[in-house]
Amino acid sequence: MKRIAMSLGVLVLLAAFTTLAAGGEKYAGLTNEKYDAAVVNLMIGLKSDNLGLKQSSAFMLGELKAQEAVVPLMAILRSQEPECCRIVAALALCRIGDERGVFAVKRAVKFDESVEVAQKCAWFYEQYVQPGTYGFVIPSVAVAAH
């Protein structure tokens, strides 16, 4: 049963991604009906116990800038989900750009118990929301060699 659900989810994601790659527009040239159907299916995938499907769904919801996904993605970010799910939720929230989600990501920088999640949240915030906020410095080759 889980394999069937995962296979169906992967097919939906591939179809959405293929359309995204071909279109290049905000909603990848999807009609309203196709966009709504994709979001509904991805929201179902977001509730899956399969981590791969959950992460893929979160990522695609961010790519589609699906406002409907902000609250569920915030719940994942604040939950005890594995780090990988929280990281992808933070990325999706920054890509969507909704004030509530962006604020949740900024709070996760300070308060998430995982250093990895906090660093990724800061990076996503820096890249997609407000450049210069956290001042990431890329070490030079000479410094890295020592």
Backbone torsions as a table, in degrees:
resi	resn	phi	psi	omega
1	MET	NA	-42.9	-179.8
2	LYS	-66.5	-36.3	178.5
3	ARG	-64.5	-39.7	179.3
4	ILE	-64.8	-45.9	179.6
5	ALA	-62.6	-41.9	179.7
6	MET	-66.0	-42.8	179.4
7	SER	-62.6	-42.4	178.3
8	LEU	-63.2	-43.5	178.9
9	GLY	-62.3	-42.7	179.1
10	VAL	-63.7	-41.5	178.8
11	LEU	-62.5	-43.1	178.7
12	VAL	-62.6	-43.7	179.3
13	LEU	-64.5	-41.3	178.3
14	LEU	-63.8	-41.8	178.5
15	ALA	-63.0	-43.4	179.1
16	ALA	-65.8	-42.3	-178.7
17	PHE	-66.6	-40.8	178.6
18	THR	-60.7	-41.9	178.2
19	THR	-66.5	-39.6	177.7
20	LEU	-60.3	-46.5	-177.1
21	ALA	-64.7	-35.0	-178.1
22	ALA	-77.0	-34.4	-171.7
23	GLY	-84.5	-55.1	-178.1
24	GLY	76.6	0.5	178.2
25	GLU	-89.9	178.6	-177.3
26	LYS	-56.1	-46.7	179.2
27	TYR	-110.2	25.9	175.2
28	ALA	57.1	31.8	178.2
29	GLY	70.6	14.2	179.1
30	LEU	-72.7	141.4	171.3
31	THR	-69.5	163.1	179.0
32	ASN	-57.8	-38.6	-179.2
33	GLU	-66.2	-43.8	-179.9
34	LYS	-68.5	-39.1	177.3
35	TYR	-61.8	-48.3	179.7
36	ASP	-60.6	-41.8	179.4
37	ALA	-65.3	-41.0	179.0
38	ALA	-63.1	-44.3	-179.7
39	VAL	-64.0	-42.7	178.5
40	VAL	-59.7	-47.1	-180.0
41	ASN	-65.0	-40.1	179.0
42	LEU	-68.4	-34.2	176.4
43	MET	-65.3	-36.2	175.5
44	ILE	-65.3	-43.3	178.2
45	GLY	-61.9	-30.6	179.4
46	LEU	-64.7	-25.4	-179.6
47	LYS	-91.8	0.5	-175.7
48	SER	-68.8	153.0	172.6
49	ASP	-81.5	-13.9	179.0
50	ASN	-79.3	113.6	-175.2
51	LEU	-61.9	-37.7	179.2
52	GLY	-63.3	-44.7	178.6
53	LEU	-65.5	-41.7	179.5
54	LYS	-61.6	-45.6	-179.2
55	GLN	-66.5	-43.3	179.3
56	SER	-63.1	-40.8	179.2
57	SER	-64.6	-44.3	178.9
58	ALA	-61.1	-44.9	-179.9
59	PHE	-59.8	-48.6	-178.1
60	MET	-65.9	-34.7	176.5
61	LEU	-63.0	-36.2	175.2
62	GLY	-67.1	-42.0	178.7
63	GLU	-63.2	-36.2	178.8
64	LEU	-82.2	-5.4	-178.2
65	LYS	53.8	46.2	-175.7
66	ALA	-77.3	103.6	179.7
67	GLN	-59.1	-29.8	-179.3
68	GLU	-63.5	-20.0	-174.8
69	ALA	-91.4	-5.6	-173.5
70	VAL	-58.7	-51.5	-176.8
71	VAL	-65.1	-46.3	176.8
72	PRO	-62.7	-36.4	177.6
73	LEU	-67.6	-37.4	175.9
74	MET	-63.5	-38.4	178.5
75	ALA	-63.5	-40.3	177.7
76	ILE	-65.4	-43.0	-179.2
77	LEU	-61.6	-36.6	-177.9
78	ARG	-89.6	-3.4	-174.2
79	SER	-87.8	-176.5	175.8
80	GLN	-94.3	24.2	177.4
81	GLU	-59.1	161.0	174.2
82	PRO	-57.4	154.1	-177.9
83	GLU	-53.5	-40.3	-176.5
84	CYS	-59.7	-38.2	179.0
85	CYS	-70.3	-41.3	179.3
86	ARG	-65.0	-36.9	179.6
87	ILE	-65.7	-46.4	179.8
88	VAL	-66.1	-36.7	176.7
89	ALA	-61.7	-41.3	178.6
90	ALA	-63.4	-43.2	177.8
91	LEU	-60.2	-47.2	-179.1
92	ALA	-61.5	-42.1	179.9
93	LEU	-63.1	-40.1	177.9
94	CYS	-67.8	-37.8	178.2
95	ARG	-66.8	-37.7	178.9
96	ILE	-67.5	-43.4	175.1
97	GLY	84.7	6.5	177.9
98	ASP	-66.1	138.5	-176.7
99	GLU	-54.8	-42.6	-178.5
100	ARG	-62.7	-45.9	-178.6
101	GLY	-68.1	-40.8	178.9
102	VAL	-63.7	-40.3	178.1
103	PHE	-63.7	-40.5	178.7
104	ALA	-62.4	-39.1	178.3
105	VAL	-66.1	-43.6	179.6
106	LYS	-62.2	-37.4	177.4
107	ARG	-69.0	-35.2	179.0
108	ALA	-64.7	-28.6	176.9
109	VAL	-58.2	-40.8	-177.6
110	LYS	-86.1	-36.8	-165.6
111	PHE	-113.4	-7.5	179.6
112	ASP	-69.5	137.7	-177.2
113	GLU	-70.7	-17.1	-179.7
114	SER	-93.9	125.0	177.0
115	VAL	-63.0	-40.3	179.6
116	GLU	-58.9	-48.3	-179.8
117	VAL	-63.7	-45.1	-178.9
118	ALA	-60.9	-42.9	179.4
119	GLN	-65.5	-42.2	179.2
120	LYS	-65.8	-39.8	177.4
121	CYS	-60.5	-43.9	178.6
122	ALA	-62.2	-41.6	-180.0
123	TRP	-63.8	-46.3	-180.0
124	PHE	-63.6	-41.9	178.6
125	TYR	-60.6	-44.1	178.8
126	GLU	-61.3	-43.5	-175.0
127	GLN	-77.8	-38.3	-170.4
128	TYR	-110.6	-19.6	-173.9
129	VAL	-111.1	-62.6	-175.2
130	GLN	-143.2	94.7	178.7
131	PRO	-58.1	143.0	178.5
132	GLY	89.3	-1.4	-177.6
133	THR	-68.2	-45.4	-174.7
134	TYR	-108.6	-6.7	173.7
135	GLY	56.8	56.7	177.0
136	PHE	-66.2	137.3	178.8
137	VAL	-118.0	128.0	177.5
138	ILE	-90.4	118.8	-178.2
139	PRO	-64.9	145.3	179.1
140	SER	-75.6	166.4	-179.0
141	VAL	-64.1	-38.1	-178.8
142	ALA	-65.1	-41.9	179.9
143	VAL	-68.2	-40.0	-178.2
144	ALA	-67.5	-27.9	-177.6
145	ALA	-73.3	-24.7	-178.9
146	HIS	-80.7	NA	NA
